[in-house]
Each structure stands twice: as structure tokens, then as C-alpha cells.
Amino acid sequence: MFPTGRRRKAAVALAAALVTALAGCSSGPEGAAPGGATGTQDAVDAALREGGTITYWSWTPSAEAQVEAFQREFPNVKVEYVNAGTGNDHYTRLQNAVKAGSGAPDVAQVEYQALPQFALTGSLVDLGRYGFADFESDYTPSTWNSVKVGGGLFGLPQDSGPMALFYNKQLFDQHGIAVPKTWAEYVEAAKALHAADPTKYITSDSGDAGFATSMIWQAGGKPFRTEGQSVTIDLQDEGARKWTSVWDELVEQELVSGIRGWTDDWYRGLGDGTIASLVVGAWMPGVLEASVPAGAGKWAVAPVPTYDGTPVTAENGGSTQSVLEQSANPALAAAFVRWLNNGNGIKPFLESGGFPATTADLGSSAFKDAESPYFGGQKVNQVLTEAAGQVVPGWSYLPYQLYANTIFGDTAGRSYTDRSGLDGGLAAWQRALADYGTQQGFTVTTG
């Protein structure tokens, strides 16, 4: 979404902090992430027995319950929990502590898209030194890939966000619109809905970097590649153009609402049918239940439309917990991360509505077959867990993705307001990203 007001100021502050951090990385992006460290979990087990105090920064709804459960299980460990804010607020505060060389927590929540920026500046501990690479088979391939940077392992996946189609079934049924299985059918559904009721739109999109990159991912695009200090950016590849060929038609014909996401108007639109569907991550059910009570009984979930009928999707969102290099007790901090995402901490996470990254939980009948009253009794997790196994492999983010997202609105986002075509907007984004990367000492090649 476009950052505005306080959020925009935070984004600018974060971008400035990241400029300093990346430029100040003395050994450069390549030397900052010592990948390939391997070891055993003996030090982690010993740290748990010894006990101590660690700090934890997170924003998730389950964080407090997880901390309480951990301390009950390990009473000799004290976890000081801090909600340092969400999004840019959280990362600005974290980056400022990293830059200052003090004040960072032992463990911090980090979204997958943000992980490379902190890993490549040498701010995070490679958990391979504690034998955590042994956990690979416990997670979906896409989320495991998301916590690996430059050969290092900088967290254990907590949640995942395979995309699905969330749609207002009541509205679709009212107008005789079939659930689209392909993007061509989605466009036709958009036309039919808006023709039947001009106040209704198939979806909303005012230009959001996370959505755009996920859609390019689902289309098979691989616009970002990093090897050491070399970065390749190609936002004109086949996958990007697949997506823009569909989305341009929707934007140019005004078939999508310009209501900005996560605003009061957006929530109202989801409740009253103004916004008829969302292509979004598997964490969305909890958001709808908590923030769109007027939609109860109206909404349903289906697989995301595809280009040729092949069932593929992409991730949208998701995060991990990472151990900071500033930690005075990294082994104990790693023990907490292990418990959170590969131990008993998963239970309170699921109870808070989280969507897991662990294959055992995704395959559990208790999870998959749970009926959702909000979705009219539909077993929505059956759709969502199937999507978790259909994520297109090979995706990677830029080593400065947080900065990239802050400038999306002023580059690619302009295509939404002037309806000039998303290919041109992505080209403008690419130029800005290449310039920024070069300024930070990367060797940038563009497609």
C-alpha cells in the first residue's frame, strides 16, 4: 500500500537507516554473511539447563502466550518480551540498535522479505552453528528457503502465507458468477460483477509491493537474484509480463477498487461486498474474523487462479525469529527460537490463528479438517494446506527489499493512478532499485 502520514515518515526513516547500514558493512555484502556454519545442538541444550535472561521483540498475537508457556516449561529462563511495533516501526527500531552496536534484543521477529537485509549486514547469528540445519525436513520447502541467505541459516520458519482466493460467495452466487480457476476467468468475473453492479469490484489494489512481487512469483517470475555482491534485477521477465498482462486489463478498465488496503474503508468494503475477493496469504482467515464481522457466513476460500490450469501459487507474508549477533547468550536465544518453531511453542501460535510452516502441523487432520463458522462451515485449511505444497520454487528477495517496498508507490504505483501500464511502472521501479543498489556497493545487472 502507499505509506501515508506517520507510516510514510517511518518508511523514510527506515530507508535512511538501511542506507547507512548497508554502506557501512565493512566487509561488504559477501563477507557479512558467513554461510555454511554447521554444528550440533549440544550448546543449545546446555544453555537451557543453565538458564538466564533474554529479550524478545515481536508483534504477533501469540507472542505473550508463547513467552508465558516457555517460562512455565523452563522456569530457570526469563524472557523479557517487548512489542517494538509492527512493520517499519519495528525494523527502524531494530536497525537503529544494530547501527548503535547496543540495545538490540537477543531474539527478534523478522519477516522473510526483511531477512536478507539483516543477514547480509552481519547482524544475525547463523543457526547452522547449532545444528539447526537438521530441521529442514520439518518445514515446507518455500519457508525453509526463506530463512536461508547466502548459505547461512538465520531463523526457523514460524508461519507461511501460501496464496489462495478469498471470495464473497454470497455475492458471487447472487450474480451467478462461477469461482474462477484461471486468470482469464477472473478477468471475465470482474467484468460480469461490475456490469451487474457498478458499486462492486472483483478486488482492490492501489499499488502494493508485497502483492505485486507475490503475483510475479506465482506467474513464475524470478526478478531478483543475489550472489555475494552481485545483484540481478529483471522486472520485465516472462513471469512479470504474465502478471501485468492480466492486471493491466483490470486496472485500465477500472475493474479493481482503488481503496487502500488495511484502512477502515477497506474493511468496510470487505464486509459490504464492495470488494468481492482477495488474492492473499493463508493467514487471512484470522484477519477477516477479527476485523470484518459483517462478512461472517458470506466468504469462502478457493485455490488461487492460474494461467494454464496448473495448480501453482506463491507465498505472501510470513516470518521467522532470528538471533541477533549482539546477544550475550546466543545459545540460549537459539534454544528459545527452537522451542518457538520446532517445539511446544507451535501450539499457542496455532491457537491464536497462525498458519504453520511445519509439515507435521499442516498434515494434521485436526488442523486440516477444522470447520470454520466464519466461512459457513467450510474446511478452509484443506484448501490452504494444499496450497502450501504448490508454491513455485526458486524465489528470492533483494538484499534491500524493505527499501524497495518503500519506493514502490512512487515508481510502479504510479501506473495505478495514471493507468499507463504496469510494465512501465515496473521498469521505473527497476531503475530506482538498480541505482540504489549501486550506491550501496552492489554490482547490479538489470534485465
C-alpha positions in Angstrom: 0.0 0.0 0.0 1.1 3.6 -0.3 2.6 4.8 3.0 1.0 7.9 4.3 1.3 10.2 7.3 3.2 8.6 10.2 3.7 5.4 8.3 5.4 7.3 5.4 7.7 9.1 7.8 8.6 5.8 9.4 9.3 4.3 5.9 11.6 7.2 5.0 13.5 6.9 8.4 13.9 3.2 7.8 15.2 3.7 4.3 17.8 6.2 5.6 18.9 3.8 8.4 19.3 0.9 5.9 21.4 3.1 3.6 23.8 3.7 6.4 23.8 0.0 7.5 24.4 -1.4 4.0 27.0 1.2 3.1 28.8 0.7 6.4 29.1 -3.1 6.1 33.0 -3.1 6.2 33.4 -6.5 4.5 30.6 -5.9 2.0 27.5 -7.9 1.5 29.5 -11.0 0.5 31.7 -11.2 3.7 28.9 -10.2 6.1 27.0 -13.5 6.0 29.3 -16.4 6.9 27.2 -19.2 5.4 27.7 -22.8 5.8 28.3 -23.0 9.6 27.5 -26.4 11.0 27.4 -27.8 14.4 25.4 -29.7 17.0 22.6 -28.7 19.4 24.7 -29.6 22.5 25.4 -25.9 23.3 21.7 -25.1 23.0 20.7 -27.9 25.3 23.4 -26.8 27.8 22.2 -23.2 27.7 18.7 -24.3 28.5 19.9 -26.3 31.5 22.0 -23.3 32.8 19.2 -20.7 32.3 19.4 -17.0 32.1 17.6 -13.9 30.7 17.0 -13.0 27.1 14.9 -10.3 25.4 12.4 -10.9 22.6 10.9 -8.4 20.2 7.8 -9.4 18.4 4.4 -8.2 17.3 2.5 -11.4 16.8 -0.8 -12.1 18.7 0.7 -15.3 20.1 3.9 -13.8 21.4 2.9 -13.2 25.1 1.2 -16.6 25.4 4.3 -18.3 23.9 6.6 -16.5 26.3 4.4 -17.5 29.3 4.3 -21.1 28.1 8.1 -21.2 27.6 8.8 -19.9 31.1 6.5 -22.4 32.6 8.4 -25.2 30.9 11.8 -23.6 31.6 11.4 -21.7 34.9 15.2 -21.0 35.0 14.9 -18.8 31.9 13.4 -15.3 31.9 12.2 -13.9 28.6 11.6 -10.2 28.6 9.1 -9.6 25.9 8.8 -6.2 24.0 6.3 -5.2 21.4 8.5 -2.9 19.4 5.8 -2.0 16.9 4.9 -3.6 13.6 6.3 -3.1 10.1 8.5 -0.2 9.6 8.4 0.9 13.2 9.8 -2.5 14.3 12.5 -2.6 11.7 13.6 1.1 12.3 14.0 0.4 16.0 15.9 -2.8 15.3 18.1 -1.2 12.7 18.9 1.7 15.0 20.0 -0.8 17.7 22.2 -2.7 15.2 23.7 0.6 14.0 24.4 1.7 17.6 26.1 -1.6 18.5 23.9 -2.0 21.5 20.3 -2.2 22.6 19.2 -5.0 20.2 17.2 -7.9 21.6 18.5 -11.4 21.8 15.7 -12.6 19.5 13.6 -10.6 17.0 10.7 -11.4 14.8 11.7 -10.8 11.2 9.6 -11.2 8.0 11.0 -13.3 5.3 11.2 -10.3 2.9 13.3 -8.4 5.5 15.7 -11.2 6.5 18.3 -10.7 3.8 18.9 -7.1 4.8 19.8 -8.0 8.4 21.6 -11.2 7.5 23.8 -9.6 4.8 24.9 -6.9 7.2 26.2 -9.4 9.7 23.5 -8.6 12.2 22.2 -12.1 12.7 23.6 -15.4 14.0 23.9 -18.3 11.6 21.9 -21.0 13.4 23.7 -23.7 11.4 26.4 -23.5 14.1 23.9 -25.1 16.5 22.9 -27.9 14.2 19.6 -26.4 13.2 20.1 -27.4 9.5 18.9 -30.8 10.7 15.3 -29.4 10.9 15.0 -28.8 7.1 12.6 -31.7 6.6 10.2 -30.3 9.2 9.2 -27.3 7.1 7.7 -26.6 3.7 10.4 -26.0 1.1 9.3 -22.5 0.4 9.6 -21.3 4.0 12.9 -23.1 4.6 14.3 -21.4 1.5 13.1 -18.1 3.0 15.3 -18.4 6.1 18.4 -19.2 4.2 20.6 -16.4 3.0 24.0 -16.7 1.3 24.3 -20.3 2.5 23.6 -19.4 6.1 20.5 -20.2 8.2 19.2 -17.2 10.0 16.0 -18.5 11.6 13.5 -21.3 11.8 10.2 -20.6 9.9 7.3 -19.7 12.1 4.4 -19.3 9.6 3.7 -19.3 5.9 1.4 -17.5 3.6 0.6 -19.6 0.5 -1.8 -17.5 -1.5 -5.4 -18.5 -2.1 -8.6 -16.9 -3.5 -10.8 -15.5 -0.7 -14.1 -14.5 -2.2 -17.6 -13.3 -1.2 -19.6 -16.5 -2.1 -22.9 -14.8 -1.3 -22.1 -12.1 -3.8 -20.8 -14.5 -6.5 -23.9 -16.7 -6.1 -26.2 -13.7 -6.2 -24.9 -12.7 -9.6 -24.4 -16.2 -11.0 -20.6 -15.9 -11.1 -18.6 -19.1 -11.1 -15.4 -19.3 -9.0 -12.6 -18.5 -11.5 -10.0 -21.2 -12.0 -7.8 -19.3 -14.4 -6.8 -15.6 -14.6 -8.7 -15.2 -17.8 -11.8 -16.4 -16.0 -11.0 -14.0 -13.1 -11.0 -11.1 -15.6 -14.3 -12.2 -17.0 -15.8 -12.5 -13.5 -14.6 -8.9 -12.8 -16.4 -7.6 -15.9 -19.6 -9.5 -15.1 -19.7 -8.4 -11.5 -19.1 -4.7 -12.3 -21.6 -4.8 -15.1 -24.2 -6.3 -12.8 -23.5 -3.7 -10.0 -21.1 -0.8 -10.7 -20.6 -0.3 -7.0 -18.9 -3.8 -6.7 -15.4 -4.6 -7.7 -13.6 -8.0 -8.0 -10.9 -6.8 -5.7 -8.9 -3.7 -4.6 -5.4 -2.7 -5.4 -3.9 0.7 -5.2 -0.3 -0.5 -5.7 1.3 -2.7 -3.1 4.8 -4.1 -3.4 4.2 -7.3 -1.4 1.2 -8.2 -3.5 3.0 -7.4 -6.8 6.0 -9.5 -6.0 3.9 -12.4 -4.9 1.9 -12.2 -8.1 5.1 -12.2 -10.2 6.3 -15.1 -8.1 3.1 -17.1 -8.8 3.5 -16.4 -12.5 6.9 -18.0 -12.5 8.9 -14.7 -12.4 12.3 -14.6 -10.7 13.2 -10.9 -10.8 15.7 -10.8 -8.0 19.0 -12.7 -7.8 21.9 -12.2 -5.4 25.3 -13.8 -5.4 27.7 -12.2 -3.0 27.9 -8.6 -4.0 26.3 -9.1 -7.4 22.6 -8.4 -7.7 20.5 -9.0 -10.8 17.1 -7.3 -11.2 14.7 -8.2 -14.1 11.2 -6.9 -13.6 10.5 -7.4 -17.2 10.9 -11.2 -17.3 8.3 -13.6 -18.6 6.6 -14.0 -15.2 6.3 -10.3 -14.6 4.8 -9.8 -18.0 2.3 -12.7 -17.4 1.0 -10.9 -14.4 0.9 -7.4 -15.9 -1.0 -8.7 -19.0 -3.8 -9.7 -16.6 -3.6 -6.9 -14.1 -3.3 -4.1 -16.7 -6.7 -5.1 -18.1 -8.3 -4.9 -14.7 -6.7 -1.6 -13.7 -7.1 0.1 -17.1 -10.8 -0.8 -17.3 -11.3 0.3 -13.7 -12.4 -3.2 -12.6 -10.5 -3.0 -9.3 -11.3 -0.7 -6.5 -8.7 1.9 -5.5 -9.5 1.5 -1.8 -6.2 1.3 0.0 -5.6 -1.9 2.0 -5.8 -2.1 5.7 -7.8 1.1 6.1 -11.2 1.4 7.6 -12.8 1.8 4.2 -11.1 -1.4 3.1 -12.5 -3.4 6.0 -16.0 -1.9 5.3 -15.6 -2.8 1.6 -14.9 -6.4 2.5 -17.9 -6.5 4.8 -20.5 -4.9 2.5 -19.4 -6.5 -0.8 -17.7 -3.5 -2.4 -14.6 -5.7 -2.6 -15.6 -9.2 -3.7 -12.4 -11.1 -3.5 -8.8 -11.0 -2.3 -5.8 -13.0 -3.5 -3.8 -13.1 -0.3 -1.9 -15.3 2.1 -3.3 -18.2 4.2 -3.1 -16.0 7.3 -6.1 -14.0 6.1 -8.9 -16.0 7.9 -7.9 -14.6 11.2 -7.9 -11.0 9.9 -11.4 -11.4 8.4 -12.8 -13.0 11.6 -11.3 -10.2 13.8 -11.9 -7.2 11.6 -14.7 -7.9 9.2 -17.6 -9.3 11.3 -20.1 -8.3 8.7 -18.6 -10.9 6.3 -19.3 -13.8 8.6 -21.1 -16.6 6.6 -20.5 -14.8 3.3 -16.9 -15.7 2.5 -15.3 -18.8 1.1 -11.8 -19.9 0.0 -10.7 -21.5 -3.3 -7.4 -22.2 -4.9 -5.7 -19.1 -6.5 -6.4 -18.8 -10.2 -3.6 -19.8 -12.5 -2.5 -19.1 -16.1 -2.9 -22.5 -17.6 -4.8 -24.6 -15.1 -1.6 -25.9 -13.4 -2.1 -25.6 -9.6 0.7 -23.3 -8.5 0.8 -20.5 -6.0 3.3 -18.2 -4.2 3.9 -17.1 -0.6 2.5 -13.8 0.6 3.9 -12.9 4.0 5.4 -15.0 6.7 8.2 -14.5 9.3 10.8 -16.1 11.4 12.6 -15.4 14.7 16.3 -14.6 14.4 19.1 -14.4 17.0 21.0 -11.1 16.9 24.8 -11.0 16.9 24.6 -8.6 19.8 23.1 -11.3 22.0 25.3 -12.0 25.1 23.8 -15.6 25.2 23.2 -16.7 21.6 22.9 -20.4 22.5 20.1 -19.6 24.9 18.4 -17.3 22.4 18.7 -20.1 19.8 17.1 -22.5 22.3 14.1 -20.2 22.5 13.8 -20.0 18.7 13.9 -23.8 18.6 11.2 -24.1 21.1 9.0 -21.5 19.4 9.1 -23.0 15.9 10.2 -26.6 16.4 8.7 -27.4 19.8 5.9 -26.7 22.1 5.7 -23.1 21.1 3.8 -24.0 18.0 0.6 -24.9 19.9 -0.1 -21.3 21.3 0.8 -20.0 17.8 -1.9 -22.2 16.2 -4.4 -21.3 18.9 -4.0 -17.6 18.0 -4.9 -18.4 14.4 -1.5 -18.7 12.9 -0.9 -20.7 9.8 2.1 -23.0 10.3 5.2 -23.7 8.3 5.7 -27.1 9.8 4.7 -30.1 7.7 3.5 -32.1 10.6 1.0 -29.4 11.6 -0.1 -28.8 8.0 -0.7 -32.5 7.7 -2.6 -32.9 10.9 -6.3 -33.9 10.4 -7.2 -31.7 13.4 -5.9 -28.7 11.6 -6.9 -29.6 8.0 -10.4 -30.7 8.8 -11.4 -28.0 11.2 -14.7 -26.4 10.2 -14.8 -22.6 10.2 -18.1 -21.0 11.3 -17.0 -17.7 9.7 -16.7 -19.4 6.3 -20.1 -21.1 6.6 -18.6 -24.3 8.0 -16.1 -24.7 5.1 -12.9 -26.6 6.0 -10.8 -23.8 4.6 -7.5 -25.3 5.8 -7.9 -28.1 3.3 -7.6 -25.5 0.6 -4.8 -23.6 2.3 -2.6 -26.6 3.2 -2.9 -27.9 -0.3 -1.6 -24.5 -1.5 1.3 -24.8 0.9 2.7 -27.7 -1.2 2.2 -25.8 -4.5 4.4 -22.8 -4.1 6.6 -22.1 -7.1 10.3 -22.8 -6.1 13.3 -20.6 -6.5 12.1 -17.2 -5.3 14.4 -14.8 -3.6 14.1 -11.2 -2.3 16.5 -8.3 -2.8 19.1 -7.7 -0.1 17.4 -4.4 0.3 13.8 -5.4 -0.1 12.5 -3.2 2.7 13.8 -0.2 1.0 12.5 -1.5 -2.3 9.0 -1.7 -0.9 9.1 1.9 0.4 9.6 3.3 -3.1 7.1 1.1 -4.9 4.3 3.6 -4.6 6.4 6.4 -6.2 7.5 4.2 -9.1 5.4 1.3 -10.1 2.5 2.5 -8.1 2.0 5.5 -10.4 0.7 3.1 -13.0 -2.4 2.6 -11.0 -3.3 6.3 -10.8 -2.5 7.2 -14.4 -3.3 3.8 -16.0 -0.2 3.9 -18.0 0.6 0.1 -17.9 2.3 -1.8 -15.2 5.3 -2.8 -17.4 6.4 0.8 -17.5 5.8 1.2 -13.8 7.9 -1.9 -13.0 10.6 -0.6 -15.3 10.7 2.6 -13.3 10.9 0.6 -10.1 13.8 -1.4 -11.5 15.8 1.7 -12.5 15.4 3.1 -9.0 16.4 -0.2 -7.4 19.4 -0.6 -9.6 20.6 3.0 -8.7 20.1 2.3 -5.0 21.9 -1.0 -5.1 24.9 0.6 -6.9 25.1 3.3 -4.3 25.3 0.7 -1.6 28.3 -1.1 -3.2 26.5 -3.9 -5.1 27.3 -4.7 -8.7 23.8 -4.5 -10.2 22.8 -6.0 -13.5 19.4 -5.4 -15.0 17.4 -7.5 -17.4 
